[in-house]
């Protein structure tokens, strides 16, 4: 992407990447099965935790199999090494953010994907989703063209130097920076390939519930949102649902902690709506923290059963699946850091 601007500085006219339509994939509960791949179609490892859900989401929302999480991760590593500060992630050419978007290119692809009220190349969610949309479009262009070669390589060249240069060269342009860019990303993809985020063992309703929850990894948190049918917009209640002083829940389709659990167990088990109610319904099957099984419910409280404020599902290996809080997404996290450990109240087995 940086070459595009450098070359344009001495050119008579700027070329611009053509805009192609984007098919937005709508999450549909009827299409979410317990055995769906939960990591966007491929394993992912070696990326900062704050980038992981967005990389998986960006890959999952693209309909071409060539756009894998590992490809996006390798590209981000080459663009910025996952840096997010303005000092570290601003290029000499003026590219901005972890995905290194020039302002005019950002105007085409940037959206407020993280729901914080602004579309910014500095926001990890906004940047990675825009990267995914642009790469998805470029791969489709490469596959639909008469240009031979690996569509991933052609797309990367288009991202770095502009699609017009790829067309003119009928392949990767003879630009050293672009050729190096493509070679490094494709050769380092394996560094970011790994096993799926969740390998849930066992059978039965509890294990299936965790697998079902895992199909929603990367879905935004929405206070009061979500239910048995999937993600829905939430609401603000005067205290919850706000980010940076703005009500974001009413504009965000997602889950809160208890609706994710409700969704995961439905329809085999109809759990009530709130975390406190879910504890009350299942508290007669209390489980020691040392005896947890996949699918057990874990609760955190500010004081007693009346103060329960969070619920998560045990996913095995000391991890939980949870919808943590406003501004975050459905994720896998260690029990010890999912919520303040001092607030841990107990676990139950539905």
C-alpha positions in Angstrom: 0.0 0.0 0.0 2.9 2.3 0.7 4.3 2.0 -2.8 1.1 3.3 -4.3 1.6 6.7 -2.6 5.3 6.8 -3.2 4.9 6.2 -6.9 2.0 8.6 -7.1 4.0 11.4 -5.7 6.0 11.7 -8.9 3.3 10.7 -11.3 1.0 12.9 -13.4 -2.2 11.2 -12.1 -3.1 9.0 -9.2 -4.7 5.6 -9.9 -7.2 4.3 -7.4 -8.3 0.8 -6.4 -11.7 0.0 -7.9 -14.6 -0.4 -5.6 -16.3 -3.7 -5.6 -19.5 -4.7 -3.8 -19.3 -6.4 -0.5 -21.7 -9.1 0.5 -22.3 -8.7 4.2 -22.8 -12.1 5.8 -25.7 -12.1 8.2 -25.5 -14.3 11.2 -28.4 -16.7 11.2 -29.1 -19.1 14.0 -30.5 -21.7 11.8 -27.2 -22.0 10.0 -25.1 -22.3 13.2 -24.5 -26.0 14.0 -22.5 -27.4 16.9 -19.8 -28.7 14.6 -19.1 -25.5 12.8 -15.4 -24.4 12.6 -15.1 -21.7 15.2 -11.9 -20.0 14.0 -12.7 -18.6 10.6 -11.8 -21.7 8.6 -8.2 -22.3 9.9 -6.0 -22.3 12.9 -4.4 -19.2 14.2 -1.6 -18.7 16.7 1.1 -16.2 17.6 -1.0 -13.0 17.4 -1.8 -10.5 20.2 -5.0 -11.4 22.0 -6.7 -8.1 21.1 -6.2 -8.9 17.3 -7.3 -12.5 17.4 -11.1 -12.2 17.4 -11.0 -9.6 14.7 -8.7 -11.6 12.4 -11.0 -14.7 12.8 -14.1 -12.6 12.1 -12.6 -10.9 9.1 -11.6 -14.2 7.5 -14.9 -15.8 8.3 -16.9 -13.0 6.7 -15.1 -13.5 3.4 -16.5 -16.1 1.0 -13.2 -17.0 -0.7 -11.2 -19.8 1.0 -7.9 -18.2 0.2 -8.4 -15.5 2.8 -7.3 -17.4 5.9 -6.7 -16.1 9.4 -3.0 -16.9 8.9 -2.8 -14.8 5.7 -4.3 -11.8 7.4 -2.0 -12.3 10.4 1.1 -12.5 8.3 0.0 -9.4 6.4 -0.6 -7.4 9.6 2.8 -8.5 10.9 4.5 -7.3 7.8 2.5 -4.0 7.7 3.0 -3.0 11.3 4.1 -5.9 13.5 0.7 -5.5 15.2 1.7 -2.0 16.4 -1.2 0.4 17.3 0.4 3.6 18.5 0.5 6.6 16.3 4.2 6.9 16.6 5.0 3.2 15.7 2.2 2.7 13.2 2.5 5.7 10.9 4.6 5.3 7.9 6.8 7.9 6.2 4.3 7.8 3.3 1.4 8.6 5.7 -0.1 5.1 6.0 -1.9 4.7 9.3 -2.8 2.1 11.9 -2.0 -1.6 12.2 -3.2 -2.4 8.7 -1.4 0.7 7.2 -4.3 2.4 5.4 -3.7 5.6 3.5 -6.6 8.1 4.2 -8.1 7.9 0.7 -8.0 4.1 0.7 -9.5 4.1 4.2 -12.4 6.2 3.0 -13.4 3.3 0.8 -13.0 0.4 3.2 -13.2 1.8 6.7 -16.2 1.3 8.8 -17.1 1.4 12.5 -16.9 -2.3 13.0 -16.1 -2.2 16.7 -19.2 0.0 17.4 -17.4 2.7 19.3 -19.0 5.5 17.3 -16.2 6.2 14.8 -14.5 4.5 11.9 -10.8 4.8 12.6 -7.7 3.0 11.1 -6.2 3.2 14.6 -9.0 1.0 16.1 -7.9 -2.7 15.9 -11.4 -4.0 15.0 -12.0 -1.3 12.3 -8.6 -1.7 10.8 -8.6 -5.5 10.6 -12.1 -5.8 9.2 -11.3 -3.2 6.6 -8.1 -5.1 5.7 -10.3 -8.2 5.4 -12.8 -6.6 3.1 -10.2 -5.1 0.8 -8.2 -8.4 0.6 -11.4 -10.3 0.0 -12.3 -8.0 -2.9 -8.8 -8.2 -4.3 -8.7 -12.0 -4.2 -12.0 -12.1 -6.0 -10.7 -9.7 -8.6 -7.6 -11.9 -9.0 -9.6 -15.1 -9.4 -12.0 -13.5 -11.9 -9.2 -12.0 -14.0 -7.2 -13.6 -16.8 -4.0 -13.1 -14.9 -2.3 -16.3 -14.0 -0.7 -17.1 -10.7 -1.6 -17.4 -7.0 -4.6 -15.2 -6.3 -3.2 -14.5 -2.8 0.0 -13.1 -4.3 -1.9 -11.0 -6.7 -4.2 -9.7 -4.0 -1.2 -8.8 -1.8 0.5 -7.0 -4.6 -2.7 -5.1 -5.2 -3.0 -4.2 -1.5 0.6 -2.9 -1.5 0.9 -1.3 -5.0 -2.6 -0.9 -6.3 -4.6 -3.3 -8.5 -4.0 -1.1 -11.6 -0.3 -1.9 -11.4 -1.1 -5.6 -11.1 -3.3 -5.4 -14.2 -0.7 -3.4 -16.1 2.1 -5.9 -15.2 -0.2 -8.9 -15.8 1.1 -10.2 -12.5 3.1 -8.9 -9.5 4.5 -5.5 -10.6 8.3 -5.3 -11.0 8.7 -3.2 -7.9 11.2 -4.5 -5.4 9.2 -3.5 -2.3 6.0 -5.1 -3.6 7.8 -8.3 -4.6 9.5 -8.5 -1.2 6.2 -7.7 0.5 4.4 -10.6 -1.2 7.3 -13.1 -0.7 7.6 -12.3 3.0 3.9 -12.6 3.8 3.4 -15.9 1.9 6.6 -17.4 3.4 5.7 -16.4 7.0 2.0 -17.6 7.0 3.0 -20.9 8.5 4.2 -19.0 11.6 0.7 -18.0 12.3 -1.0 -21.3 11.4 -2.1 -23.4 14.4 -4.8 -25.6 15.8 -8.3 -24.4 16.1 -9.1 -22.2 19.0 -11.2 -24.8 20.7 -10.9 -28.6 20.5 -13.9 -29.6 22.6 -13.8 -33.3 23.5 -16.7 -35.4 24.6 -20.3 -35.7 23.5 -23.7 -34.8 25.0 -25.6 -31.6 25.6 -22.9 -29.8 27.6 -20.0 -30.4 25.1 -22.4 -29.5 22.3 -23.3 -26.3 24.1 -19.7 -25.2 24.2 -19.2 -26.0 20.5 -22.3 -24.0 19.7 -21.0 -21.0 21.7 -17.7 -21.3 19.9 -19.4 -20.7 16.6 -20.0 -17.2 17.8 -16.4 -16.3 18.7 -15.8 -12.7 17.6 -19.4 -11.7 17.9 -19.7 -8.3 19.7 -20.8 -7.9 23.3 -24.2 -6.1 23.5 -25.7 -5.4 26.9 -29.2 -6.9 26.9 -28.7 -8.3 23.4 -28.9 -11.9 22.2 -31.1 -14.8 22.9 -31.9 -18.4 21.8 -32.2 -17.2 18.2 -28.8 -15.6 18.0 -27.3 -12.1 18.3 -29.7 -9.1 18.6 -29.2 -5.4 19.4 -29.1 -4.6 23.1 -30.0 -1.5 25.2 -28.5 0.8 27.8 -30.0 1.0 31.3 -28.3 4.1 32.6 -25.2 2.2 33.8 -24.5 -0.6 31.3 -24.2 -0.7 27.6 -22.0 2.5 27.3 -18.6 3.1 25.8 -16.7 6.4 26.0 -19.9 7.9 27.3 -22.0 6.8 24.4 -24.7 4.1 24.3 -23.4 1.5 21.9 -25.5 -1.5 23.0 -28.6 -0.2 21.1 -26.6 -0.1 17.9 -24.7 -3.4 18.4 -26.0 -6.8 17.5 -24.5 -9.3 19.8 -24.7 -11.2 23.1 -24.2 -10.4 26.7 -22.8 -13.0 29.1 -26.0 -14.8 30.0 -27.6 -14.6 26.6 -24.6 -16.4 25.1 -25.1 -19.2 27.7 -28.8 -19.3 27.0 -28.1 -19.5 23.2 -25.5 -22.2 23.7 -27.8 -24.6 25.6 -30.9 -24.0 23.6 -33.0 -25.9 22.7 -31.8 -29.0 24.7 -32.0 -26.9 27.9 -34.0 -23.7 28.4 -32.0 -21.7 30.8 -33.4 -18.3 32.1 -32.2 -15.0 30.9 -29.9 -13.5 33.5 -26.7 -14.7 35.1 -28.3 -14.6 38.6 -31.3 -16.6 37.4 -29.1 -19.1 35.7 -27.2 -19.6 38.9 -30.5 -20.0 40.8 -31.7 -22.6 38.4 -28.5 -24.7 38.5 -27.2 -24.1 42.0 -28.4 -27.5 43.3 -25.6 -29.0 41.1 -22.6 -27.1 42.5 -19.2 -28.1 41.2 -15.8 -27.6 42.7 -13.3 -25.5 40.7 -11.0 -28.5 40.7 -13.7 -30.8 39.3 -14.9 -28.7 36.3 -16.1 -30.4 33.2 -16.7 -28.9 29.7 -20.0 -27.0 29.7 -20.1 -26.2 33.4 -21.2 -22.6 34.3 -18.9 -20.3 36.2 -20.2 -17.3 38.1 -18.6 -14.1 39.4 -20.3 -11.9 42.0 -19.9 -8.6 43.9 -21.3 -10.3 47.0 -23.5 -13.4 47.4 -25.9 -14.9 44.9 -27.8 -11.6 44.7 -24.6 -9.9 43.5 -23.8 -12.3 40.6 -22.9 -10.2 37.6 -21.2 -12.6 35.1 -21.4 -16.1 33.8 -19.1 -18.1 31.5 -18.9 -21.6 30.2 -16.0 -23.9 31.0 -14.2 -24.9 27.7 -11.5 -27.2 29.1 -7.8 -26.7 29.8 -8.5 -23.9 32.3 -10.3 -21.8 29.8 -13.9 -20.4 29.4 -16.0 -19.2 26.6 -17.6 -15.9 27.5 -19.1 -12.6 26.3 -17.0 -10.4 28.6 -18.2 -6.7 28.5 -19.1 -3.7 26.3 -16.4 -3.0 23.7 -15.2 -6.7 23.6 -16.3 -9.8 21.7 -17.2 -13.4 22.5 -13.9 -15.0 23.3 -11.9 -17.8 24.9 -10.1 -16.7 28.1 -8.3 -18.3 31.0 -10.5 -18.6 34.1 -8.0 -16.7 36.1 -8.3 -13.6 34.0 -11.8 -13.9 32.6 -13.0 -11.6 35.4 -11.3 -10.5 38.7 -10.3 -13.8 40.4 -11.4 -12.3 43.8 -15.0 -12.1 42.4 -15.2 -15.8 41.5 -18.3 -17.2 43.2 -18.7 -20.8 42.1 -19.6 -23.2 39.4 -22.6 -25.3 38.6 -23.4 -28.1 36.2 -26.6 -27.6 34.1 
